[in-house]
Amino acid sequence: MVLVFSRGKWANIPLPHIVDRMWSPQHNFIYATVAQQFLLKGFSEARAAQLAEAYVYKQLCPGLTYDRALEQELALAEIA
């Protein structure tokens, strides 16, 4: 679990069941923050987790691209 402060309160965001060894503690926080953003945008917990994981892998692997639909959803994380 990672704590994220959002909208005036703390939220516990669970990490994936299997966390890649390439992930640093910073990646864990990025994952949790992005997952919380997607939850606030109305995505289900499962979809928010999938998108957050994809987002972290894009950070780890420059040049990584997903299909158009997924990339469009990931772009929503960039919009405040």
PyMOL Python script that loads the backbone (N, CA, C, O; Angstrom):
from pymol import cmd

cmd.read_pdbstr("""\
ATOM      1  N   MET A   1       0.832  -1.180   0.000  1.00  0.00           N
ATOM      2  CA  MET A   1       0.000   0.000   0.000  1.00  0.00           C
ATOM      3  C   MET A   1       0.879   1.247   0.000  1.00  0.00           C
ATOM      4  O   MET A   1       1.950   1.296   0.604  1.00  0.00           O
ATOM      5  N   VAL A   2       0.370   2.243  -0.705  1.00  0.00           N
ATOM      6  CA  VAL A   2       1.036   3.541  -0.733  1.00  0.00           C
ATOM      7  C   VAL A   2      -0.012   4.588  -0.373  1.00  0.00           C
ATOM      8  O   VAL A   2      -1.124   4.574  -0.902  1.00  0.00           O
ATOM      9  N   LEU A   3       0.349   5.485   0.521  1.00  0.00           N
ATOM     10  CA  LEU A   3      -0.563   6.556   0.895  1.00  0.00           C
ATOM     11  C   LEU A   3      -0.442   7.709  -0.086  1.00  0.00           C
ATOM     12  O   LEU A   3       0.662   8.139  -0.421  1.00  0.00           O
ATOM     13  N   VAL A   4      -1.596   8.211  -0.548  1.00  0.00           N
ATOM     14  CA  VAL A   4      -1.657   9.359  -1.450  1.00  0.00           C
ATOM     15  C   VAL A   4      -2.618  10.369  -0.836  1.00  0.00           C
ATOM     16  O   VAL A   4      -3.740  10.020  -0.468  1.00  0.00           O
ATOM     17  N   PHE A   5      -2.177  11.620  -0.728  1.00  0.00           N
ATOM     18  CA  PHE A   5      -3.045  12.669  -0.209  1.00  0.00           C
ATOM     19  C   PHE A   5      -3.800  13.276  -1.379  1.00  0.00           C
ATOM     20  O   PHE A   5      -3.193  13.810  -2.308  1.00  0.00           O
ATOM     21  N   SER A   6      -5.116  13.195  -1.334  1.00  0.00           N
ATOM     22  CA  SER A   6      -5.943  13.649  -2.447  1.00  0.00           C
ATOM     23  C   SER A   6      -7.252  14.211  -1.924  1.00  0.00           C
ATOM     24  O   SER A   6      -7.936  13.585  -1.115  1.00  0.00           O
ATOM     25  N   ARG A   7      -7.588  15.397  -2.395  1.00  0.00           N
ATOM     26  CA  ARG A   7      -8.840  16.054  -2.016  1.00  0.00           C
ATOM     27  C   ARG A   7      -9.034  16.131  -0.500  1.00  0.00           C
ATOM     28  O   ARG A   7     -10.121  15.878   0.018  1.00  0.00           O
ATOM     29  N   GLY A   8      -7.957  16.484   0.191  1.00  0.00           N
ATOM     30  CA  GLY A   8      -8.054  16.728   1.618  1.00  0.00           C
ATOM     31  C   GLY A   8      -8.014  15.515   2.515  1.00  0.00           C
ATOM     32  O   GLY A   8      -8.208  15.639   3.725  1.00  0.00           O
ATOM     33  N   LYS A   9      -7.766  14.344   1.957  1.00  0.00           N
ATOM     34  CA  LYS A   9      -7.666  13.158   2.812  1.00  0.00           C
ATOM     35  C   LYS A   9      -6.686  12.161   2.221  1.00  0.00           C
ATOM     36  O   LYS A   9      -6.322  12.236   1.047  1.00  0.00           O
ATOM     37  N   TRP A  10      -6.269  11.228   3.061  1.00  0.00           N
ATOM     38  CA  TRP A  10      -5.323  10.202   2.662  1.00  0.00           C
ATOM     39  C   TRP A  10      -6.058   9.006   2.065  1.00  0.00           C
ATOM     40  O   TRP A  10      -7.098   8.585   2.571  1.00  0.00           O
ATOM     41  N   ALA A  11      -5.504   8.466   0.983  1.00  0.00           N
ATOM     42  CA  ALA A  11      -6.064   7.269   0.352  1.00  0.00           C
ATOM     43  C   ALA A  11      -4.978   6.199   0.312  1.00  0.00           C
ATOM     44  O   ALA A  11      -3.836   6.480  -0.052  1.00  0.00           O
ATOM     45  N   ASN A  12      -5.333   4.985   0.681  1.00  0.00           N
ATOM     46  CA  ASN A  12      -4.427   3.834   0.571  1.00  0.00           C
ATOM     47  C   ASN A  12      -4.596   3.220  -0.805  1.00  0.00           C
ATOM     48  O   ASN A  12      -5.675   2.738  -1.150  1.00  0.00           O
ATOM     49  N   ILE A  13      -3.540   3.238  -1.581  1.00  0.00           N
ATOM     50  CA  ILE A  13      -3.575   2.661  -2.924  1.00  0.00           C
ATOM     51  C   ILE A  13      -2.741   1.381  -2.900  1.00  0.00           C
ATOM     52  O   ILE A  13      -1.540   1.430  -2.631  1.00  0.00           O
ATOM     53  N   PRO A  14      -3.363   0.241  -3.178  1.00  0.00           N
ATOM     54  CA  PRO A  14      -2.594  -1.008  -3.184  1.00  0.00           C
ATOM     55  C   PRO A  14      -1.685  -1.097  -4.407  1.00  0.00           C
ATOM     56  O   PRO A  14      -2.055  -0.694  -5.510  1.00  0.00           O
ATOM     57  N   LEU A  15      -0.496  -1.629  -4.183  1.00  0.00           N
ATOM     58  CA  LEU A  15       0.424  -1.886  -5.290  1.00  0.00           C
ATOM     59  C   LEU A  15       0.000  -3.170  -5.992  1.00  0.00           C
ATOM     60  O   LEU A  15      -0.759  -3.962  -5.433  1.00  0.00           O
ATOM     61  N   PRO A  16       0.488  -3.382  -7.224  1.00  0.00           N
ATOM     62  CA  PRO A  16       0.179  -4.652  -7.897  1.00  0.00           C
ATOM     63  C   PRO A  16       0.636  -5.837  -7.045  1.00  0.00           C
ATOM     64  O   PRO A  16       1.540  -5.702  -6.220  1.00  0.00           O
ATOM     65  N   HIS A  17       0.020  -6.974  -7.243  1.00  0.00           N
ATOM     66  CA  HIS A  17       0.376  -8.163  -6.463  1.00  0.00           C
ATOM     67  C   HIS A  17       1.835  -8.541  -6.665  1.00  0.00           C
ATOM     68  O   HIS A  17       2.510  -8.975  -5.731  1.00  0.00           O
ATOM     69  N   ILE A  18       2.308  -8.375  -7.875  1.00  0.00           N
ATOM     70  CA  ILE A  18       3.719  -8.633  -8.174  1.00  0.00           C
ATOM     71  C   ILE A  18       4.320  -7.329  -8.681  1.00  0.00           C
ATOM     72  O   ILE A  18       3.949  -6.829  -9.743  1.00  0.00           O
ATOM     73  N   VAL A  19       5.255  -6.787  -7.905  1.00  0.00           N
ATOM     74  CA  VAL A  19       5.907  -5.535  -8.289  1.00  0.00           C
ATOM     75  C   VAL A  19       7.231  -5.879  -8.966  1.00  0.00           C
ATOM     76  O   VAL A  19       8.059  -6.603  -8.414  1.00  0.00           O
ATOM     77  N   ASP A  20       7.410  -5.355 -10.151  1.00  0.00           N
ATOM     78  CA  ASP A  20       8.625  -5.581 -10.936  1.00  0.00           C
ATOM     79  C   ASP A  20       9.840  -5.094 -10.146  1.00  0.00           C
ATOM     80  O   ASP A  20       9.790  -4.040  -9.513  1.00  0.00           O
ATOM     81  N   ARG A  21      10.915  -5.854 -10.184  1.00  0.00           N
ATOM     82  CA  ARG A  21      12.133  -5.476  -9.469  1.00  0.00           C
ATOM     83  C   ARG A  21      12.767  -4.209 -10.024  1.00  0.00           C
ATOM     84  O   ARG A  21      13.596  -3.591  -9.357  1.00  0.00           O
ATOM     85  N   MET A  22      12.390  -3.816 -11.232  1.00  0.00           N
ATOM     86  CA  MET A  22      12.907  -2.582 -11.824  1.00  0.00           C
ATOM     87  C   MET A  22      12.293  -1.347 -11.160  1.00  0.00           C
ATOM     88  O   MET A  22      12.848  -0.253 -11.267  1.00  0.00           O
ATOM     89  N   TRP A  23      11.162  -1.507 -10.481  1.00  0.00           N
ATOM     90  CA  TRP A  23      10.489  -0.373  -9.867  1.00  0.00           C
ATOM     91  C   TRP A  23      11.250   0.090  -8.632  1.00  0.00           C
ATOM     92  O   TRP A  23      11.606  -0.714  -7.770  1.00  0.00           O
ATOM     93  N   SER A  24      11.490   1.372  -8.559  1.00  0.00           N
ATOM     94  CA  SER A  24      12.089   1.982  -7.374  1.00  0.00           C
ATOM     95  C   SER A  24      10.953   2.447  -6.462  1.00  0.00           C
ATOM     96  O   SER A  24       9.789   2.410  -6.860  1.00  0.00           O
ATOM     97  N   PRO A  25      11.276   2.879  -5.255  1.00  0.00           N
ATOM     98  CA  PRO A  25      10.226   3.458  -4.408  1.00  0.00           C
ATOM     99  C   PRO A  25       9.515   4.631  -5.101  1.00  0.00           C
ATOM    100  O   PRO A  25       8.318   4.835  -4.901  1.00  0.00           O
ATOM    101  N   GLN A  26      10.238   5.385  -5.897  1.00  0.00           N
ATOM    102  CA  GLN A  26       9.637   6.492  -6.644  1.00  0.00           C
ATOM    103  C   GLN A  26       8.587   5.975  -7.631  1.00  0.00           C
ATOM    104  O   GLN A  26       7.534   6.592  -7.793  1.00  0.00           O
ATOM    105  N   HIS A  27       8.865   4.861  -8.279  1.00  0.00           N
ATOM    106  CA  HIS A  27       7.887   4.280  -9.212  1.00  0.00           C
ATOM    107  C   HIS A  27       6.630   3.837  -8.469  1.00  0.00           C
ATOM    108  O   HIS A  27       5.522   3.953  -8.993  1.00  0.00           O
ATOM    109  N   ASN A  28       6.801   3.334  -7.256  1.00  0.00           N
ATOM    110  CA  ASN A  28       5.630   2.966  -6.452  1.00  0.00           C
ATOM    111  C   ASN A  28       4.737   4.180  -6.202  1.00  0.00           C
ATOM    112  O   ASN A  28       3.513   4.088  -6.293  1.00  0.00           O
ATOM    113  N   PHE A  29       5.355   5.317  -5.886  1.00  0.00           N
ATOM    114  CA  PHE A  29       4.584   6.530  -5.641  1.00  0.00           C
ATOM    115  C   PHE A  29       3.949   7.071  -6.921  1.00  0.00           C
ATOM    116  O   PHE A  29       2.822   7.567  -6.894  1.00  0.00           O
ATOM    117  N   ILE A  30       4.664   6.976  -8.036  1.00  0.00           N
ATOM    118  CA  ILE A  30       4.089   7.386  -9.322  1.00  0.00           C
ATOM    119  C   ILE A  30       2.871   6.526  -9.623  1.00  0.00           C
ATOM    120  O   ILE A  30       1.816   7.035 -10.001  1.00  0.00           O
ATOM    121  N   TYR A  31       3.028   5.221  -9.451  1.00  0.00           N
ATOM    122  CA  TYR A  31       1.919   4.296  -9.688  1.00  0.00           C
ATOM    123  C   TYR A  31       0.701   4.688  -8.853  1.00  0.00           C
ATOM    124  O   TYR A  31      -0.409   4.797  -9.375  1.00  0.00           O
ATOM    125  N   ALA A  32       0.913   4.898  -7.559  1.00  0.00           N
ATOM    126  CA  ALA A  32      -0.199   5.207  -6.658  1.00  0.00           C
ATOM    127  C   ALA A  32      -0.862   6.531  -7.018  1.00  0.00           C
ATOM    128  O   ALA A  32      -2.088   6.642  -6.994  1.00  0.00           O
ATOM    129  N   THR A  33      -0.062   7.524  -7.348  1.00  0.00           N
ATOM    130  CA  THR A  33      -0.606   8.827  -7.709  1.00  0.00           C
ATOM    131  C   THR A  33      -1.418   8.756  -8.987  1.00  0.00           C
ATOM    132  O   THR A  33      -2.508   9.324  -9.066  1.00  0.00           O
ATOM    133  N   VAL A  34      -0.898   8.066  -9.982  1.00  0.00           N
ATOM    134  CA  VAL A  34      -1.620   7.939 -11.261  1.00  0.00           C
ATOM    135  C   VAL A  34      -2.883   7.107 -11.076  1.00  0.00           C
ATOM    136  O   VAL A  34      -3.927   7.442 -11.636  1.00  0.00           O
ATOM    137  N   ALA A  35      -2.807   6.037 -10.305  1.00  0.00           N
ATOM    138  CA  ALA A  35      -4.004   5.225 -10.047  1.00  0.00           C
ATOM    139  C   ALA A  35      -5.078   6.078  -9.379  1.00  0.00           C
ATOM    140  O   ALA A  35      -6.252   5.995  -9.742  1.00  0.00           O
ATOM    141  N   GLN A  36      -4.684   6.895  -8.409  1.00  0.00           N
ATOM    142  CA  GLN A  36      -5.643   7.770  -7.729  1.00  0.00           C
ATOM    143  C   GLN A  36      -6.258   8.770  -8.711  1.00  0.00           C
ATOM    144  O   GLN A  36      -7.454   9.050  -8.635  1.00  0.00           O
ATOM    145  N   GLN A  37      -5.459   9.306  -9.627  1.00  0.00           N
ATOM    146  CA  GLN A  37      -5.991  10.230 -10.630  1.00  0.00           C
ATOM    147  C   GLN A  37      -7.076   9.557 -11.462  1.00  0.00           C
ATOM    148  O   GLN A  37      -8.130  10.142 -11.712  1.00  0.00           O
ATOM    149  N   PHE A  38      -6.812   8.327 -11.887  1.00  0.00           N
ATOM    150  CA  PHE A  38      -7.793   7.619 -12.711  1.00  0.00           C
ATOM    151  C   PHE A  38      -9.046   7.261 -11.909  1.00  0.00           C
ATOM    152  O   PHE A  38     -10.154   7.291 -12.445  1.00  0.00           O
ATOM    153  N   LEU A  39      -8.877   6.927 -10.640  1.00  0.00           N
ATOM    154  CA  LEU A  39     -10.042   6.654  -9.797  1.00  0.00           C
ATOM    155  C   LEU A  39     -10.919   7.902  -9.685  1.00  0.00           C
ATOM    156  O   LEU A  39     -12.145   7.815  -9.748  1.00  0.00           O
ATOM    157  N   LEU A  40     -10.288   9.049  -9.520  1.00  0.00           N
ATOM    158  CA  LEU A  40     -11.034  10.298  -9.413  1.00  0.00           C
ATOM    159  C   LEU A  40     -11.736  10.668 -10.724  1.00  0.00           C
ATOM    160  O   LEU A  40     -12.732  11.392 -10.723  1.00  0.00           O
ATOM    161  N   LYS A  41     -11.206  10.164 -11.833  1.00  0.00           N
ATOM    162  CA  LYS A  41     -11.827  10.420 -13.134  1.00  0.00           C
ATOM    163  C   LYS A  41     -12.962   9.432 -13.432  1.00  0.00           C
ATOM    164  O   LYS A  41     -13.588   9.500 -14.489  1.00  0.00           O
ATOM    165  N   GLY A  42     -13.221   8.515 -12.490  1.00  0.00           N
ATOM    166  CA  GLY A  42     -14.345   7.606 -12.628  1.00  0.00           C
ATOM    167  C   GLY A  42     -14.012   6.227 -13.165  1.00  0.00           C
ATOM    168  O   GLY A  42     -14.921   5.443 -13.438  1.00  0.00           O
ATOM    169  N   PHE A  43     -12.739   5.910 -13.324  1.00  0.00           N
ATOM    170  CA  PHE A  43     -12.356   4.582 -13.784  1.00  0.00           C
ATOM    171  C   PHE A  43     -12.526   3.580 -12.645  1.00  0.00           C
ATOM    172  O   PHE A  43     -12.427   3.944 -11.474  1.00  0.00           O
ATOM    173  N   SER A  44     -12.778   2.330 -12.988  1.00  0.00           N
ATOM    174  CA  SER A  44     -12.873   1.287 -11.970  1.00  0.00           C
ATOM    175  C   SER A  44     -11.496   1.082 -11.334  1.00  0.00           C
ATOM    176  O   SER A  44     -10.474   1.484 -11.890  1.00  0.00           O
ATOM    177  N   GLU A  45     -11.492   0.453 -10.166  1.00  0.00           N
ATOM    178  CA  GLU A  45     -10.216   0.178  -9.496  1.00  0.00           C
ATOM    179  C   GLU A  45      -9.308  -0.680 -10.363  1.00  0.00           C
ATOM    180  O   GLU A  45      -8.104  -0.435 -10.447  1.00  0.00           O
ATOM    181  N   ALA A  46      -9.888  -1.687 -11.007  1.00  0.00           N
ATOM    182  CA  ALA A  46      -9.086  -2.586 -11.849  1.00  0.00           C
ATOM    183  C   ALA A  46      -8.483  -1.832 -13.028  1.00  0.00           C
ATOM    184  O   ALA A  46      -7.304  -1.999 -13.341  1.00  0.00           O
ATOM    185  N   ARG A  47      -9.299  -0.997 -13.684  1.00  0.00           N
ATOM    186  CA  ARG A  47      -8.797  -0.265 -14.856  1.00  0.00           C
ATOM    187  C   ARG A  47      -7.789   0.795 -14.437  1.00  0.00           C
ATOM    188  O   ARG A  47      -6.788   0.999 -15.125  1.00  0.00           O
ATOM    189  N   ALA A  48      -8.035   1.469 -13.325  1.00  0.00           N
ATOM    190  CA  ALA A  48      -7.088   2.468 -12.835  1.00  0.00           C
ATOM    191  C   ALA A  48      -5.734   1.818 -12.543  1.00  0.00           C
ATOM    192  O   ALA A  48      -4.689   2.398 -12.836  1.00  0.00           O
ATOM    193  N   ALA A  49      -5.755   0.619 -11.968  1.00  0.00           N
ATOM    194  CA  ALA A  49      -4.513  -0.104 -11.681  1.00  0.00           C
ATOM    195  C   ALA A  49      -3.786  -0.480 -12.967  1.00  0.00           C
ATOM    196  O   ALA A  49      -2.565  -0.345 -13.050  1.00  0.00           O
ATOM    197  N   GLN A  50      -4.527  -0.950 -13.970  1.00  0.00           N
ATOM    198  CA  GLN A  50      -3.912  -1.311 -15.256  1.00  0.00           C
ATOM    199  C   GLN A  50      -3.270  -0.092 -15.915  1.00  0.00           C
ATOM    200  O   GLN A  50      -2.148  -0.165 -16.415  1.00  0.00           O
ATOM    201  N   LEU A  51      -3.984   1.012 -15.911  1.00  0.00           N
ATOM    202  CA  LEU A  51      -3.466   2.221 -16.540  1.00  0.00           C
ATOM    203  C   LEU A  51      -2.256   2.763 -15.791  1.00  0.00           C
ATOM    204  O   LEU A  51      -1.293   3.217 -16.408  1.00  0.00           O
ATOM    205  N   ALA A  52      -2.303   2.719 -14.477  1.00  0.00           N
ATOM    206  CA  ALA A  52      -1.171   3.196 -13.685  1.00  0.00           C
ATOM    207  C   ALA A  52       0.070   2.345 -13.943  1.00  0.00           C
ATOM    208  O   ALA A  52       1.179   2.870 -14.041  1.00  0.00           O
ATOM    209  N   GLU A  53      -0.118   1.045 -14.050  1.00  0.00           N
ATOM    210  CA  GLU A  53       1.019   0.160 -14.331  1.00  0.00           C
ATOM    211  C   GLU A  53       1.595   0.450 -15.713  1.00  0.00           C
ATOM    212  O   GLU A  53       2.813   0.505 -15.879  1.00  0.00           O
ATOM    213  N   ALA A  54       0.738   0.632 -16.690  1.00  0.00           N
ATOM    214  CA  ALA A  54       1.194   0.976 -18.045  1.00  0.00           C
ATOM    215  C   ALA A  54       1.944   2.302 -18.024  1.00  0.00           C
ATOM    216  O   ALA A  54       2.955   2.451 -18.710  1.00  0.00           O
ATOM    217  N   TYR A  55       1.461   3.261 -17.246  1.00  0.00           N
ATOM    218  CA  TYR A  55       2.101   4.567 -17.133  1.00  0.00           C
ATOM    219  C   TYR A  55       3.523   4.425 -16.586  1.00  0.00           C
ATOM    220  O   TYR A  55       4.456   5.036 -17.108  1.00  0.00           O
ATOM    221  N   VAL A  56       3.684   3.619 -15.536  1.00  0.00           N
ATOM    222  CA  VAL A  56       5.013   3.421 -14.949  1.00  0.00           C
ATOM    223  C   VAL A  56       5.946   2.768 -15.962  1.00  0.00           C
ATOM    224  O   VAL A  56       7.107   3.163 -16.070  1.00  0.00           O
ATOM    225  N   TYR A  57       5.465   1.785 -16.698  1.00  0.00           N
ATOM    226  CA  TYR A  57       6.334   1.135 -17.688  1.00  0.00           C
ATOM    227  C   TYR A  57       6.738   2.089 -18.803  1.00  0.00           C
ATOM    228  O   TYR A  57       7.827   1.955 -19.362  1.00  0.00           O
ATOM    229  N   LYS A  58       5.880   3.051 -19.135  1.00  0.00           N
ATOM    230  CA  LYS A  58       6.272   4.067 -20.112  1.00  0.00           C
ATOM    231  C   LYS A  58       7.390   4.942 -19.547  1.00  0.00           C
ATOM    232  O   LYS A  58       8.244   5.415 -20.296  1.00  0.00           O
ATOM    233  N   GLN A  59       7.388   5.158 -18.233  1.00  0.00           N
ATOM    234  CA  GLN A  59       8.461   5.919 -17.595  1.00  0.00           C
ATOM    235  C   GLN A  59       9.765   5.111 -17.591  1.00  0.00           C
ATOM    236  O   GLN A  59      10.845   5.664 -17.804  1.00  0.00           O
ATOM    237  N   LEU A  60       9.658   3.820 -17.352  1.00  0.00           N
ATOM    238  CA  LEU A  60      10.837   2.953 -17.284  1.00  0.00           C
ATOM    239  C   LEU A  60      11.446   2.657 -18.653  1.00  0.00           C
ATOM    240  O   LEU A  60      12.657   2.470 -18.770  1.00  0.00           O
ATOM    241  N   CYS A  61      10.620   2.616 -19.669  1.00  0.00           N
ATOM    242  CA  CYS A  61      11.065   2.201 -20.998  1.00  0.00           C
ATOM    243  C   CYS A  61      10.764   3.309 -22.010  1.00  0.00           C
ATOM    244  O   CYS A  61       9.740   3.261 -22.691  1.00  0.00           O
ATOM    245  N   PRO A  62      11.646   4.302 -22.111  1.00  0.00           N
ATOM    246  CA  PRO A  62      11.404   5.383 -23.069  1.00  0.00           C
ATOM    247  C   PRO A  62      11.185   4.819 -24.477  1.00  0.00           C
ATOM    248  O   PRO A  62      11.900   3.922 -24.923  1.00  0.00           O
ATOM    249  N   GLY A  63      10.200   5.356 -25.149  1.00  0.00           N
ATOM    250  CA  GLY A  63       9.882   4.891 -26.493  1.00  0.00           C
ATOM    251  C   GLY A  63       8.804   3.818 -26.526  1.00  0.00           C
ATOM    252  O   GLY A  63       8.309   3.476 -27.600  1.00  0.00           O
ATOM    253  N   LEU A  64       8.429   3.278 -25.359  1.00  0.00           N
ATOM    254  CA  LEU A  64       7.381   2.270 -25.306  1.00  0.00           C
ATOM    255  C   LEU A  64       6.055   2.901 -25.704  1.00  0.00           C
ATOM    256  O   LEU A  64       5.688   3.957 -25.189  1.00  0.00           O
ATOM    257  N   THR A  65       5.343   2.264 -26.610  1.00  0.00           N
ATOM    258  CA  THR A  65       4.022   2.752 -26.989  1.00  0.00           C
ATOM    259  C   THR A  65       3.039   1.595 -26.948  1.00  0.00           C
ATOM    260  O   THR A  65       3.383   0.441 -27.205  1.00  0.00           O
ATOM    261  N   TYR A  66       1.813   1.942 -26.619  1.00  0.00           N
ATOM    262  CA  TYR A  66       0.720   0.980 -26.579  1.00  0.00           C
ATOM    263  C   TYR A  66      -0.229   1.291 -27.733  1.00  0.00           C
ATOM    264  O   TYR A  66       0.006   2.223 -28.502  1.00  0.00           O
ATOM    265  N   ASP A  67      -1.292   0.515 -27.850  1.00  0.00           N
ATOM    266  CA  ASP A  67      -2.245   0.780 -28.918  1.00  0.00           C
ATOM    267  C   ASP A  67      -2.899   2.151 -28.701  1.00  0.00           C
ATOM    268  O   ASP A  67      -2.840   2.715 -27.608  1.00  0.00           O
ATOM    269  N   ARG A  68      -3.515   2.667 -29.751  1.00  0.00           N
ATOM    270  CA  ARG A  68      -4.050   4.021 -29.750  1.00  0.00           C
ATOM    271  C   ARG A  68      -5.042   4.271 -28.603  1.00  0.00           C
ATOM    272  O   ARG A  68      -4.973   5.306 -27.941  1.00  0.00           O
ATOM    273  N   ALA A  69      -5.950   3.337 -28.371  1.00  0.00           N
ATOM    274  CA  ALA A  69      -6.964   3.518 -27.325  1.00  0.00           C
ATOM    275  C   ALA A  69      -6.311   3.643 -25.948  1.00  0.00           C
ATOM    276  O   ALA A  69      -6.689   4.505 -25.155  1.00  0.00           O
ATOM    277  N   LEU A  70      -5.336   2.786 -25.667  1.00  0.00           N
ATOM    278  CA  LEU A  70      -4.655   2.833 -24.374  1.00  0.00           C
ATOM    279  C   LEU A  70      -3.851   4.118 -24.236  1.00  0.00           C
ATOM    280  O   LEU A  70      -3.849   4.735 -23.171  1.00  0.00           O
ATOM    281  N   GLU A  71      -3.180   4.522 -25.284  1.00  0.00           N
ATOM    282  CA  GLU A  71      -2.409   5.767 -25.254  1.00  0.00           C
ATOM    283  C   GLU A  71      -3.324   6.965 -24.987  1.00  0.00           C
ATOM    284  O   GLU A  71      -2.935   7.889 -24.272  1.00  0.00           O
ATOM    285  N   GLN A  72      -4.524   6.956 -25.549  1.00  0.00           N
ATOM    286  CA  GLN A  72      -5.470   8.049 -25.314  1.00  0.00           C
ATOM    287  C   GLN A  72      -5.908   8.075 -23.854  1.00  0.00           C
ATOM    288  O   GLN A  72      -6.036   9.145 -23.259  1.00  0.00           O
ATOM    289  N   GLU A  73      -6.137   6.896 -23.279  1.00  0.00           N
ATOM    290  CA  GLU A  73      -6.491   6.844 -21.865  1.00  0.00           C
ATOM    291  C   GLU A  73      -5.340   7.309 -20.990  1.00  0.00           C
ATOM    292  O   GLU A  73      -5.551   8.037 -20.020  1.00  0.00           O
ATOM    293  N   LEU A  74      -4.118   6.891 -21.327  1.00  0.00           N
ATOM    294  CA  LEU A  74      -2.949   7.296 -20.552  1.00  0.00           C
ATOM    295  C   LEU A  74      -2.748   8.805 -20.612  1.00  0.00           C
ATOM    296  O   LEU A  74      -2.277   9.410 -19.649  1.00  0.00           O
ATOM    297  N   ALA A  75      -3.100   9.404 -21.726  1.00  0.00           N
ATOM    298  CA  ALA A  75      -2.960  10.860 -21.860  1.00  0.00           C
ATOM    299  C   ALA A  75      -3.836  11.590 -20.846  1.00  0.00           C
ATOM    300  O   ALA A  75      -3.538  12.730 -20.489  1.00  0.00           O
ATOM    301  N   LEU A  76      -4.893  10.965 -20.383  1.00  0.00           N
ATOM    302  CA  LEU A  76      -5.762  11.585 -19.375  1.00  0.00           C
ATOM    303  C   LEU A  76      -5.025  11.807 -18.060  1.00  0.00           C
ATOM    304  O   LEU A  76      -5.387  12.694 -17.287  1.00  0.00           O
ATOM    305  N   ALA A  77      -4.000  11.012 -17.803  1.00  0.00           N
ATOM    306  CA  ALA A  77      -3.214  11.180 -16.569  1.00  0.00           C
ATOM    307  C   ALA A  77      -2.436  12.481 -16.622  1.00  0.00           C
ATOM    308  O   ALA A  77      -2.105  13.046 -15.580  1.00  0.00           O
ATOM    309  N   GLU A  78      -2.143  12.957 -17.802  1.00  0.00           N
ATOM    310  CA  GLU A  78      -1.366  14.191 -17.964  1.00  0.00           C
ATOM    311  C   GLU A  78      -2.224  15.430 -17.778  1.00  0.00           C
ATOM    312  O   GLU A  78      -1.699  16.530 -17.604  1.00  0.00           O
ATOM    313  N   ILE A  79      -3.537  15.262 -17.813  1.00  0.00           N
ATOM    314  CA  ILE A  79      -4.459  16.392 -17.702  1.00  0.00           C
ATOM    315  C   ILE A  79      -4.865  16.535 -16.242  1.00  0.00           C
ATOM    316  O   ILE A  79      -5.403  15.604 -15.644  1.00  0.00           O
ATOM    317  N   ALA A  80      -4.608  17.680 -15.688  1.00  0.00           N
ATOM    318  CA  ALA A  80      -4.947  17.906 -14.272  1.00  0.00           C
ATOM    319  C   ALA A  80      -6.437  18.036 -14.067  1.00  0.00           C
ATOM    320  O   ALA A  80      -6.890  18.228 -12.939  1.00  0.00           O
TER     321      ALA A  80
END
""", "prot")
cmd.dss("prot")
cmd.show_as("cartoon", "prot")
cmd.util.cbc("prot")
cmd.orient("prot")
